[in-house]
Amino acid sequence: MKIPKDKTPFCFTIPFFTLLFIFNSSNLFAQFQRSPLAENLGVTSPPSQPTPQTTDLKRAIQNLSTAFKNAFDQGNAKAVASFWSPEGEYIDANGLRLVGRPAIEKAYETYFKQNKNAKIQIAVDSVRQIGNNLAIEEGRTAVTVPNSAPDLSQYTATYVKSDGKWKMVSVKESSMTVSSAHSGLKDLEWIIGTWVVEDQRLALATTYQWLPGKKFVERTFSANVKGSSKPIGKQIIGMDPLSGHLMSWTFNSDGSHAVGIWTAIDNGWVIESRGVTSNGKITTADNILTKIDNNGCRWQSVNRTVNGVEMPDALEVVSKRK
């Protein structure tokens, strides 16, 4: 999460956003949950509600990650190092071990001097508590520096609670391997066409098509309930020439919108999505798209929030080519 290693290229790949919007529509989500399609497709049930203790911990760690990002983006080495305990350690992807808050602060000072305007994105994938005063966080980071290739890592952070505050006692970072099979828009060739999820009461349709020049993919999606088709929104997918990332820009019929950046993994993508509802609430989610074969794919949206309030994970859904 923490001190970026030497820069190594990685690629972001394309977003696939429909169900994040659909599951933010309570009526459609509730109807899909009740439909027999979930059972027919072997869709798993939503996870059980977390205990208040678990929810409080996740919120606390997420707040720490947000504060860490703010300190990092400001280039404040002292503030960044303060998230560690006085005797905390950091082990980077190359095996370099730093022990103690002063050593970590000095490393950040050097990094920020050499990498002006560095910015970090943090995705917290899991948080688990062991006893009352120990917690383990796992996640991914993406660090960008102007005129440099982004740096992608995964990390494990161990926290100890002391005097009511969580501090990192150990952070271990490793390189995040990106599937070499993914190299840009051409990876979307298999998804061009129309995909559906349907039963007797609800049908969701998504159509992908190339725009002239094949530099962008246009995606349109609609819902058909009891024979009546309702447009939901439109998405444009392509390379952002400013950042060099593959991104998506989504605009929904209710006035909400979102931006997504996808990271390629074996047989699919992990997506970090950030959006705004029609009434001005901030939404976030980590979405997982897995290719089954050329005629099927799985989708799930997790780690969802609305204005910082945690929402249940969405059902896993299977789409089929029409």
C-alpha positions as CSV (number, residue, x, y, z in Angstrom):
1,M,0.0,0.0,0.0
2,K,2.8,2.0,0.8
3,I,6.3,2.8,-0.5
4,P,6.1,2.3,-4.3
5,K,8.7,0.0,-5.7
6,D,10.8,0.6,-8.8
7,K,8.5,1.3,-11.6
8,T,7.4,-1.6,-13.7
9,P,4.8,-1.3,-16.5
10,F,1.3,-2.8,-16.1
11,C,-1.9,-2.4,-18.0
12,F,-5.4,-1.4,-17.0
13,T,-8.1,-2.9,-19.1
14,I,-11.7,-2.2,-19.9
15,P,-14.7,-1.7,-17.6
16,F,-18.0,-3.6,-17.8
17,F,-20.3,-1.5,-15.7
18,T,-24.0,-2.4,-16.2
19,L,-24.8,-4.4,-13.1
20,L,-23.3,-1.8,-10.7
21,F,-26.0,0.6,-11.9
22,I,-28.7,-2.1,-12.0
23,F,-28.0,-3.2,-8.4
24,N,-28.1,0.4,-7.3
25,S,-31.8,0.3,-8.5
26,S,-33.5,-1.2,-5.5
27,N,-36.6,-2.3,-7.4
28,L,-34.7,-4.2,-10.1
29,F,-32.3,-5.6,-7.5
30,A,-35.0,-6.9,-5.3
31,Q,-36.9,-8.4,-8.2
32,F,-33.8,-10.2,-9.4
33,Q,-33.1,-11.6,-6.0
34,R,-36.6,-13.1,-5.8
35,S,-36.4,-14.5,-9.3
36,P,-35.8,-18.3,-10.0
37,L,-33.0,-17.3,-12.4
38,A,-30.6,-17.1,-9.5
39,E,-31.2,-20.7,-8.6
40,N,-31.2,-21.9,-12.2
41,L,-27.8,-20.3,-12.9
42,G,-26.3,-21.5,-9.6
43,V,-26.0,-18.0,-8.3
44,T,-24.8,-17.9,-4.7
45,S,-26.8,-16.2,-2.0
46,P,-25.7,-12.9,-0.6
47,P,-23.3,-13.2,2.3
48,S,-24.6,-13.0,5.8
49,Q,-24.7,-9.6,7.4
50,P,-21.4,-8.7,9.1
51,T,-21.4,-8.3,12.9
52,P,-21.2,-4.8,14.2
53,Q,-17.6,-5.4,15.4
54,T,-16.6,-6.5,11.9
55,T,-18.4,-3.6,10.2
56,D,-16.7,-1.1,12.6
57,L,-13.3,-2.5,11.9
58,K,-13.8,-2.4,8.1
59,R,-14.9,1.2,8.4
60,A,-12.0,2.1,10.6
61,I,-9.5,0.6,8.2
62,Q,-11.1,2.1,5.1
63,N,-11.0,5.5,6.8
64,L,-7.3,5.0,7.6
65,S,-6.7,4.1,3.9
66,T,-8.4,7.3,2.8
67,A,-6.3,9.3,5.2
68,F,-3.2,7.5,4.0
69,K,-4.0,8.4,0.4
70,N,-4.5,12.1,1.3
71,A,-1.2,12.2,3.0
72,F,0.6,10.4,0.2
73,D,-1.0,12.6,-2.5
74,Q,0.2,15.7,-0.6
75,G,3.7,14.3,-0.5
76,N,3.8,14.5,3.3
77,A,6.3,11.9,4.4
78,K,5.9,12.6,8.1
79,A,2.1,12.1,8.0
80,V,2.5,9.0,5.9
81,A,4.9,7.4,8.3
82,S,2.6,8.2,11.3
83,F,0.3,5.4,10.2
84,W,3.0,2.9,11.3
85,S,3.7,2.1,15.0
86,P,7.0,3.5,16.3
87,E,8.6,0.1,15.8
88,G,6.7,-0.8,12.6
89,E,8.3,-2.4,9.6
90,Y,7.9,-2.2,5.8
91,I,9.1,-4.9,3.4
92,D,9.0,-3.8,-0.3
93,A,8.5,-6.0,-3.3
94,N,12.3,-6.4,-3.7
95,G,12.7,-7.7,-0.1
96,L,14.1,-4.4,1.3
97,R,13.1,-4.2,5.0
98,L,12.7,-0.9,6.8
99,V,12.3,-0.9,10.6
100,G,11.0,2.0,12.7
101,R,9.0,5.0,11.9
102,P,12.0,7.3,11.3
103,A,13.5,5.0,8.6
104,I,10.1,4.8,6.9
105,E,9.7,8.5,7.0
106,K,13.1,9.1,5.5
107,A,12.4,6.6,2.7
108,Y,9.2,8.5,1.8
109,E,11.0,11.9,1.9
110,T,13.4,10.5,-0.7
111,Y,10.7,9.1,-2.8
112,F,8.6,12.3,-2.8
113,K,11.6,14.4,-3.8
114,Q,12.3,12.1,-6.7
115,N,8.7,11.6,-7.7
116,K,6.9,15.0,-7.7
117,N,3.1,14.9,-7.8
118,A,2.9,11.1,-7.2
119,K,-0.7,9.9,-6.5
120,I,-1.9,6.7,-5.1
121,Q,-5.2,4.7,-5.4
122,I,-5.9,2.1,-2.7
123,A,-8.4,-0.8,-3.0
124,V,-9.0,-2.6,0.3
125,D,-9.9,-6.2,-0.6
126,S,-10.4,-7.7,2.8
127,V,-10.1,-7.0,6.5
128,R,-10.2,-9.6,9.2
129,Q,-9.9,-9.3,12.9
130,I,-7.9,-11.7,15.2
131,G,-8.8,-11.1,18.8
132,N,-9.6,-7.7,20.1
133,N,-6.4,-5.8,19.1
134,L,-5.1,-7.4,16.0
135,A,-6.3,-7.0,12.4
136,I,-5.0,-7.9,8.9
137,E,-5.8,-5.9,5.8
138,E,-5.1,-7.1,2.2
139,G,-5.4,-4.9,-0.9
140,R,-4.0,-3.4,-4.0
141,T,-2.5,-0.1,-4.9
142,A,-1.9,1.9,-8.1
143,V,0.7,4.7,-8.0
144,T,0.9,7.2,-10.8
145,V,3.7,9.7,-11.4
146,P,3.6,12.2,-14.3
147,N,5.3,10.9,-17.5
148,S,5.9,7.5,-15.9
149,A,4.2,4.1,-16.3
150,P,1.8,3.4,-13.4
151,D,3.0,1.0,-10.7
152,L,0.7,-1.8,-9.5
153,S,1.2,-3.7,-6.2
154,Q,-0.6,-5.8,-3.7
155,Y,0.0,-5.7,0.0
156,T,-0.7,-7.2,3.4
157,A,-0.8,-4.9,6.4
158,T,-1.0,-6.0,10.0
159,Y,-2.5,-3.6,12.5
160,V,-2.3,-3.5,16.3
161,K,-4.8,-1.5,18.3
162,S,-3.2,0.6,21.1
163,D,-4.9,3.3,23.1
164,G,-7.9,3.0,20.9
165,K,-6.0,3.6,17.7
166,W,-5.1,1.1,14.9
167,K,-1.4,1.4,13.8
168,M,0.4,-0.7,11.2
169,V,3.1,-2.9,12.7
170,S,4.0,-4.7,9.5
171,V,3.4,-4.0,5.8
172,K,4.6,-6.4,3.1
173,E,4.3,-5.5,-0.5
174,S,4.6,-7.7,-3.6
175,S,4.4,-7.1,-7.4
176,M,1.0,-7.7,-8.9
177,T,1.3,-9.9,-11.9
178,V,-0.9,-8.7,-14.8
179,S,-2.0,-11.3,-17.3
180,S,0.1,-10.9,-20.5
181,A,-3.0,-12.0,-22.5
182,H,-4.6,-8.6,-21.9
183,S,-3.2,-5.8,-24.0
184,G,-5.9,-3.3,-24.6
185,L,-9.1,-2.8,-26.5
186,K,-8.5,-5.9,-28.7
187,D,-9.2,-7.9,-25.6
188,L,-12.8,-6.9,-25.9
189,E,-13.2,-8.6,-29.3
190,W,-14.9,-11.6,-27.6
191,I,-17.5,-9.4,-25.9
192,I,-18.7,-7.6,-29.0
193,G,-22.4,-8.5,-29.5
194,T,-25.4,-8.7,-27.2
195,W,-25.5,-10.4,-23.8
196,V,-28.6,-11.2,-21.7
197,V,-29.7,-12.2,-18.2
198,E,-33.4,-13.1,-18.2
199,D,-36.3,-15.0,-16.7
200,Q,-40.1,-14.6,-16.9
201,R,-40.2,-11.2,-15.2
202,L,-36.9,-9.5,-15.8
203,A,-34.5,-9.3,-18.8
204,L,-31.3,-7.3,-18.9
205,A,-29.7,-6.8,-22.2
206,T,-26.2,-5.3,-23.0
207,T,-24.9,-4.6,-26.5
208,Y,-21.3,-3.8,-27.4
209,Q,-20.3,-2.4,-30.7
210,W,-17.2,-0.8,-32.1
211,L,-17.3,2.9,-32.9
212,P,-15.8,4.0,-36.3
213,G,-12.0,3.6,-36.2
214,K,-12.2,0.9,-33.5
215,K,-10.7,3.3,-30.9
216,F,-13.7,3.1,-28.7
217,V,-16.4,0.6,-27.8
218,E,-20.0,1.8,-27.3
219,R,-22.1,-0.1,-24.9
220,T,-25.8,0.3,-24.4
221,F,-27.9,-1.5,-21.9
222,S,-31.6,-1.8,-21.2
223,A,-34.1,-3.7,-18.9
224,N,-37.2,-5.5,-20.2
225,V,-39.8,-6.0,-17.5
226,K,-43.0,-7.8,-18.5
227,G,-42.6,-7.1,-22.2
228,S,-41.7,-3.4,-21.7
229,S,-38.2,-2.3,-22.7
230,K,-36.6,0.5,-20.7
231,P,-33.3,2.1,-21.7
232,I,-30.9,2.2,-18.8
233,G,-27.8,3.9,-20.1
234,K,-24.8,4.2,-22.3
235,Q,-21.1,3.6,-21.8
236,I,-18.0,4.6,-23.8
237,I,-14.9,2.4,-23.4
238,G,-11.5,3.3,-24.6
239,M,-8.0,4.6,-23.9
240,D,-7.6,7.8,-22.0
241,P,-4.7,9.5,-23.9
242,L,-3.9,11.7,-20.9
243,S,-3.4,9.0,-18.3
244,G,-2.6,6.1,-20.7
245,H,-5.3,4.0,-18.9
246,L,-8.1,2.0,-20.4
247,M,-11.2,3.5,-18.9
248,S,-15.0,3.6,-19.2
249,W,-17.4,6.6,-18.9
250,T,-20.9,5.6,-18.1
251,F,-24.1,7.8,-18.3
252,N,-27.4,6.5,-17.0
253,S,-30.9,7.5,-17.9
254,D,-31.7,8.7,-14.4
255,G,-28.8,11.2,-14.5
256,S,-26.2,9.2,-12.6
257,H,-22.7,8.7,-14.0
258,A,-19.5,6.8,-13.3
259,V,-15.9,6.3,-14.3
260,G,-14.1,2.9,-14.1
261,I,-10.5,1.8,-14.4
262,W,-10.0,-2.0,-14.8
263,T,-7.0,-4.1,-13.9
264,A,-6.5,-7.2,-16.0
265,I,-6.2,-10.5,-14.2
266,D,-6.1,-14.1,-15.5
267,N,-9.4,-14.8,-17.2
268,G,-11.0,-11.5,-16.3
269,W,-10.8,-8.1,-14.8
270,V,-11.0,-6.3,-11.4
271,I,-12.6,-2.9,-11.7
272,E,-12.5,0.1,-9.4
273,S,-15.6,2.2,-10.1
274,R,-16.4,5.6,-8.8
275,G,-19.7,7.4,-9.5
276,V,-22.4,9.9,-8.5
277,T,-26.1,9.1,-8.2
278,S,-28.7,11.4,-9.6
279,N,-29.2,13.0,-6.2
280,G,-25.5,13.7,-5.7
281,K,-24.4,10.7,-3.6
282,I,-20.9,9.3,-4.1
283,T,-20.8,5.6,-5.0
284,T,-17.8,3.2,-5.0
285,A,-17.4,-0.4,-5.8
286,D,-14.9,-3.1,-6.7
287,N,-16.3,-5.2,-9.5
288,I,-15.2,-8.6,-10.8
289,L,-15.8,-9.9,-14.3
290,T,-14.8,-13.4,-15.2
291,K,-14.9,-14.9,-18.6
292,I,-16.4,-18.4,-18.6
293,D,-16.1,-19.0,-22.4
294,N,-16.9,-17.1,-25.5
295,N,-20.6,-17.3,-24.7
296,G,-20.7,-16.8,-21.0
297,C,-19.3,-14.6,-18.2
298,R,-19.8,-14.0,-14.5
299,W,-20.1,-10.6,-12.8
300,Q,-20.1,-9.5,-9.1
301,S,-19.9,-6.1,-7.4
302,V,-18.3,-6.0,-3.9
303,N,-17.0,-3.5,-1.4
304,R,-19.8,-1.2,-2.4
305,T,-20.5,2.1,-0.6
306,V,-22.9,5.0,-1.0
307,N,-21.7,8.2,0.6
308,G,-19.3,6.1,2.6
309,V,-22.0,3.8,4.0
310,E,-21.3,0.1,3.3
311,M,-23.8,-1.7,1.1
312,P,-24.3,-5.5,0.7
313,D,-22.3,-7.3,-2.0
314,A,-24.3,-7.8,-5.1
315,L,-25.4,-11.2,-6.3
316,E,-23.1,-13.0,-8.6
317,V,-24.7,-13.0,-12.1
318,V,-24.1,-15.1,-15.2
319,S,-24.7,-13.4,-18.6
320,K,-25.1,-15.4,-21.8
321,R,-24.5,-14.4,-25.4
322,K,-27.7,-13.8,-27.3
